[in-house]
Amino acid sequence: MTTRTPDPSRRDVLKKGAAVGAATVFSSLGHSGVWAAGSDKPEKEEVKIGFIPLTDCASVVMASVLGFDKKYGVTIVPSKEASWAGVRDKLVSGELDMAHVLYGLVYGVHLGTAGPKKDMAVLMNLNHNGQAFTLSKALADKGAVDGPALAKHIAANPREYTFAGTFPTGTHAMWMHYWLASFGINPLSGAKLITVPPPQMVANMRVGNMDGFCVGEPWNHRAIMDGIGITANTTQDLWKDHPEKVLGTSADFVKKYPNTTRAVMMAVLEAGKWIDAGLQNKMKMAETVAQKAYINTGVDAINQRILGRYQNGLGKTWDDPNHMKFFNDGLVNFPFLSDGMWFLTQHKRWGLMKTHPDYLAVAKQVNQVDLYKSVASAMGISVPKDPMRSSKLIDGKVWDGKDPAKYADSFAIKA
């Protein structure tokens, strides 16, 4: 077990965080800040957090299993959900307090482009990287083993090709749209995109319902193990250290239960740090989340790719330093404004929004940057100086958040 410096007590952490000024922390949500002068006790001590059976739910699960939640005065109740649409509905209704949730789903709900409109909050990122693009073994047998080969095959063999994401405004749908378009395949006119819950991806490919999918692990590796699919690319090939799942909730929850919100964030941050601390912890995590109560798969479907050990199902193996990460010295968890804005540019690109929103204003409403900074600094976790970051994606385009409308309109293939 990796030796770590003990974290401060919950009371010390909460008081230290409060010192940054609760009025500032909660200003974007209209909170009065009076809680800082009173008790730091979590207002709601049992917190129901929804999750989908995916490897990247691990920090939420391990916060509960390892008792980090109790350390900060709350009890996390992980709630296994069947689909992202179900997660959305339960967040909106309040049946779930928080969720391990798709970045773009939170933004879709906030703007009303993904169902009911409700003010939402991204509290922190849960992971970077670790998703993949799977093509059917049937396609691979015909030579379509990567993006360029897929484009060539589709051009030479016209028919309706079906690809799956997991939610219309979510990460996987946007990754799949972007990936196809980067190789000249129009995902709107040159292919059919459907929505399938993550645990059902492999079964649907097995019966021929799709030619490819984008989903989180362990379902890409599971398709290889079952002999029905191959990995054409990983999502970190598309965007190194890309944002993925977030800890999401409603704006109302943060207003009503500020101490509870902070306590849960601390527990999940500590769990992410624990997972990334070493091999032994990663293996313990894999054994835990593989259980029936969580992902319900063999541990061997999880434990290789979380260590960066990849195979593509065609005999190629490699070690990927940009595998799924849950902490990475805090870089993973910071809710960069530019990350949220990127999803909005893609929603606009693909016609999910008819007009340009005020990208930066929306991101500032949703991403709780000040709240995260107070929690991270109280825990001694480093925080980036700039809420914007710059990245070059698979097609060579650079995203830095500076001119989102121009960026959204700059693509040759769009709605």
C-alpha positions, -999 to 999 in steps of 0.1 A, spaced: 0 0 0 13 34 -9 22 56 21 4 90 20 4 120 43 -28 119 64 -53 144 53 -67 169 78 -99 162 97 -132 171 81 -138 200 105 -103 215 98 -108 211 61 -142 226 60 -131 256 82 -100 262 61 -121 261 29 -146 285 44 -119 310 50 -117 318 12 -151 334 16 -183 314 12 -200 344 -4 -175 342 -32 -176 304 -35 -214 303 -39 -219 337 -56 -227 320 -90 -255 301 -73 -268 331 -53 -260 316 -19 -258 341 10 -227 326 25 -240 327 61 -232 290 65 -195 299 69 -202 316 102 -222 287 115 -218 249 118 -198 231 92 -218 200 97 -232 185 65 -269 195 62 -278 162 45 -257 133 58 -269 106 34 -262 114 -3 -276 92 -31 -252 93 -61 -262 76 -93 -236 58 -115 -236 38 -147 -216 5 -148 -183 19 -162 -148 19 -149 -148 56 -145 -174 54 -117 -146 41 -95 -139 72 -74 -175 75 -64 -177 38 -55 -143 37 -37 -152 68 -17 -180 48 -3 -163 14 0 -131 28 17 -150 50 41 -137 84 28 -173 96 29 -176 89 67 -143 108 73 -160 139 60 -193 134 78 -215 120 50 -226 86 38 -225 80 0 -251 56 -13 -241 45 -48 -271 39 -70 -267 17 -100 -286 31 -130 -296 15 -163 -292 44 -187 -280 80 -189 -315 91 -197 -325 76 -164 -297 95 -146 -309 127 -162 -345 122 -152 -335 113 -116 -312 143 -113 -339 166 -125 -366 152 -102 -342 151 -72 -345 113 -68 -307 113 -71 -287 139 -52 -257 137 -75 -243 115 -102 -213 102 -120 -225 117 -152 -215 126 -188 -201 162 -191 -224 170 -220 -255 156 -203 -252 182 -176 -248 210 -201 -277 196 -222 -300 197 -191 -289 232 -182 -297 246 -216 -328 223 -222 -312 206 -252 -312 172 -235 -348 170 -222 -362 190 -193 -344 223 -185 -329 227 -151 -300 248 -137 -272 224 -131 -237 223 -116 -205 205 -125 -187 201 -92 -155 185 -105 -142 161 -132 -140 125 -122 -116 112 -149 -96 120 -180 -91 96 -210 -100 59 -211 -128 56 -236 -125 40 -271 -139 35 -305 -148 -1 -312 -155 -14 -347 -172 -47 -353 -151 -78 -361 -171 -81 -393 -159 -47 -404 -124 -54 -393 -123 -86 -413 -130 -65 -444 -101 -42 -436 -118 -15 -417 -95 -14 -387 -90 23 -382 -105 57 -392 -89 60 -426 -96 24 -435 -132 28 -423 -137 58 -445 -123 40 -475 -145 9 -469 -177 30 -465 -169 49 -498 -164 16 -516 -193 -3 -500 -223 21 -497 -250 11 -473 -264 24 -440 -237 22 -414 -248 24 -378 -227 37 -349 -237 41 -313 -231 67 -286 -246 66 -251 -266 99 -249 -273 126 -275 -255 155 -259 -230 133 -240 -193 127 -244 -194 95 -264 -218 109 -290 -196 139 -294 -164 118 -296 -181 96 -322 -192 125 -343 -158 142 -341 -139 110 -348 -160 101 -379 -158 136 -392 -121 138 -388 -118 110 -414 -142 126 -438 -173 106 -427 -203 129 -421 -220 114 -390 -253 130 -400 -256 121 -437 -230 94 -441 -239 73 -411 -267 66 -387 -260 73 -350 -281 56 -323 -281 58 -285 -274 26 -265 -267 24 -227 -231 14 -220 -237 -21 -206 -258 -30 -236 -232 -21 -262 -215 -55 -265 -248 -74 -267 -261 -51 -294 -229 -55 -315 -230 -92 -310 -264 -94 -328 -254 -71 -355 -273 -39 -345 -243 -16 -350 -210 -14 -369 -192 5 -342 -196 23 -309 -179 47 -286 -182 40 -249 -162 39 -217 -144 9 -204 -147 -20 -197 -170 -24 -227 -145 -18 -254 -121 -44 -240 -150 -67 -233 -158 -66 -270 -123 -78 -278 -124 -105 -251 -157 -117 -266 -143 -117 -301 -169 -94 -316 -150 -61 -319 -117 -43 -322 -103 -10 -309 -98 14 -338 -87 43 -316 -88 54 -280 -104 87 -271 -70 99 -258 -59 95 -294 -86 120 -302 -78 144 -274 -50 138 -249 -63 142 -213 -98 150 -224 -126 156 -199 -150 127 -194 -173 120 -165 -181 146 -139 -196 148 -105 -228 165 -113 -258 178 -94 -285 205 -96 -278 241 -88 -305 239 -62 -287 211 -43 -256 232 -40 -276 261 -27 -295 240 -2 -267 217 10 -234 236 6 -216 217 34 -228 184 21 -216 193 -14 -182 201 -1 -179 170 20 -188 147 -9 -163 165 -32 -136 159 -6 -144 122 -2 -144 117 -40 -112 137 -45 -95 116 -18 -107 84 -36 -94 96 -69 -61 104 -53 -60 69 -37 -68 51 -70 -39 69 -88 -15 63 -60 -1 30 -72 -6 -4 -88 -19 -21 -57 -47 5 -53 -57 2 -90 -59 -36 -87 -80 -33 -55 -102 -8 -73 -107 -32 -103 -116 -61 -80 -141 -39 -63 -159 -22 -92 -160 -55 -112 -185 -69 -86 -221 -75 -94 -233 -45 -74 -212 -22 -96 -201 -31 -132 -208 -68 -130 -180 -81 -152 -148 -101 -149 -119 -82 -133 -98 -91 -163 -120 -69 -184 -110 -39 -163 -75 -44 -148 -54 -41 -180 -65 -8 -195 -65 10 -161 -28 3 -161 -24 15 -197 -19 -20 -211 -38 -20 -244 -45 -45 -272 -66 -38 -303 -80 -73 -309 -59 -78 -340 -26 -87 -323 -13 -52 -316 -4 -44 -280 10 -12 -265 15 7 -232 -4 40 -232 8 66 -207 -24 85 -213 -47 59 -199 -76 66 -176 -66 88 -147 -87 98 -117 -64 124 -100 -30 131 -117 -20 156 -90 -54 173 -92 -52 181 -130 -80 156 -137 -105 171 -112 -103 208 -120 -135 219 -139 -118 239 -167 -143 264 -182 -129 256 -216 -138 219 -212 -175 227 -208 -174 253 -236 -159 227 -260 -190 205 -256 -212 235 -264 -192 241 -296 -199 206 -307 -236 208 -297 -238 238 -320 -217 222 -347 -241 192 -349 -273 212 -348 -283 204 -312 -284 242 -308 -296 265 -335 -278 296 -323 -245 303 -305 -250 306 -267 -229 328 -246 -203 301 -242 -183 315 -214 -213 327 -194 -229 293 -195 -196 276 -185 -193 300 -155 -229 292 -145 -224 254 -146 -187 248 -136 -182 255 -99 -146 267 -103 -145 288 -71 -161 260 -50 -137 235 -64 -107 258 -57 -118 262 -20 -121 224 -16 -88 216 -33 -68 243 -15 -82 231 18 -70 196 10 -36 208 -2 -44 198 -38 -27 219 -65 -51 240 -87 -43 253 -123 -39 291 -125 -60 294 -156 -95 281 -160 -89 277 -197 -65 252 -213 -53 245 -248 -53 212 -266 -47 199 -302 -72 173 -313 -68 144 -337 -76 165 -368 -49 191 -359 -74 218 -347 -64 236 -316 -90 243 -290 -83 270 -264 -117 285 -256 -107 320 -269 -132 323 -298 -158 295 -294 -183 307 -320 -155 309 -346 -143 275 -336 -177 259 -338 -183 274 -373 -148 265 -386 -154 228 -393 -159 216 -429 -183 189 -418 -211 201 -396 -249 203 -395 
